[in-house]
Amino acid sequence: MSELNPLSQNFTLKSLLKFSFPTILMMIFMGLYTVVDTIFVARFVDTNALSALNIVCPVINLIVGLGTMLATGGSAIVARKMGAGEHARAAQDFTLIISTGILLGVLIAILGTVFIDRIVWGLGASSILFPYCKEYLFILLLFTPASILQVLFQNLIVTAGRPGMGMVLGVSAGIVNILLDYLFMVPLHMGIKGAAFGTGIGYMIPAVIGLWFFSAKRGSLHFRKPVMDSSVLAESCTNGFSEMVSQAATAVTTFLFNRIMMKLLGENGVAAITIIIYAQFLLSALYIGFSMGVAPVISYNFGKQDEKQLKNVFSICMRFIVFVSVTVFAVAFIWGSPLVGIFAKKGTPVYEIARNGFLIFPFGFLFCGLNIFTSATFTALSNGKLSAILSFLRTFGLITVLLFTLPNLWGVVGVWLAVPIAELITMIVALVFLHQNREKYHYA
């Protein structure tokens, strides 16, 4: 079976990029339709609705984080066992992980809707924004199981050696989301409810297709009667915990960004930081997609104990990350104004605030690519501890400290500097980790 698995090929730069390209494209497209979602709300509802999206964003981050934790941690286990030739057990563990994701989604949906008022108030919604937040969050909570399945399938389809299928799932979900956003918000005038339904139905596309695909038993990885092994779930959660840390940290830092910008610049500041955050998600999609795409290759060769191929893949990845980091920084720095102009009209206070942010914020792109890839690499090597440390530093620990200090010294400029400085310090730590563990994992 391993000879038939695309993960077992001798990769070159061209073949590795070809293998990971569908995942990269999928993540870029997901980032694009997430940004389009925000643009539709800003243009066809109002700025209060745009603020509401950012206020409830922490809940969405946590849901995605739980799904990504299971997906990345579980993917490493499944790919490792496939590389070791344990295909039956890999399929059983895969089914157990998917089943757990569904149950988790149902539980979150129930608890979230029961306590939705407390959640929205706790996130800091004002009396004006409360109706927007509740309306949007209630609808999205109903689609929580589909949201988690989307994340699981987009990761595990790559592990199954079918990254092209993962791309189809991501692109189809994005197209449906964009079309429904337009239909619900423009001709039907459904407001923020339309945005929520468009996103939720978009989640359903990869969830349903994924269930069909893995039920059809088209490859070595498919649904099989699971063995209830708590150690598999524990390892999945532990190994993928860095991704959960990353999303949870994003939730907290989004909350902090909102509070600080509200204090410094009022509602215009919150709108500006919303634009920056969503633009960052779009521009970081390339790093995330590439890291997701190559992670199963790293796990497979690690499980197979093919040191030569592991070193080859790692070397290709590092060169690619350096090249892309410089490219993304240049694009963000040069094209910042047109990007901001998509969200806010030129000359408005929101436009000017966000444009000034794009003169500083893009420097973080020079460093975050290596951080994202290194964290994903340690997850793929089943070292969730180091991966979690890197995710914690870049997405929460350092940013939190910097947000509580830099704005007091330099005001809004301090806010824009927080992310680049956090990424730079994390990159130094990531390089130290890579150097210290090169002989243990034999990737260099």
Secondary structure, 3 states (H helix, E strand, C coil): CHHHCHHHCCCCHHHHHHHHHHHHHHHHHHHHHHHHHHHHHHHHCCHHHHHHHHHHHHHHHHHHHHHHHHHHHHHHHHHHHHHCCCHHHHHHHHHHHHHHHHHHHHHHHHHHHHCHHHHHHHCCCCCCCHHHHHHHHHHHHHCHHHHHHHHHHHHHHHHCCCHHHHHHHHHHHHHHHHHHHHHHHCCCCCCHHHHHHHHHHHHHHHHHHHHHHHHCCCCCCCCCCCCCCHHHHHHHHHHCHHHHHHHHHHHHHHHHHHHHHHHHHCHHHHHHHHHHHHHHHHHHHHHHHHHHHHHHHHHHHHHHCCHHHHHHHHHHHHHHHHHHHHHHHHHHHHCHHHHHHHHCCCCCHHHHHHHHHCCCHHHHHHHHHHHHHHHHHHHHCCCHHHHHHHHHHHHHHHHHHHHHHHHHHHCHHHHHHHHHHHHHHHHHHHHHHHHHCHHHHCCC
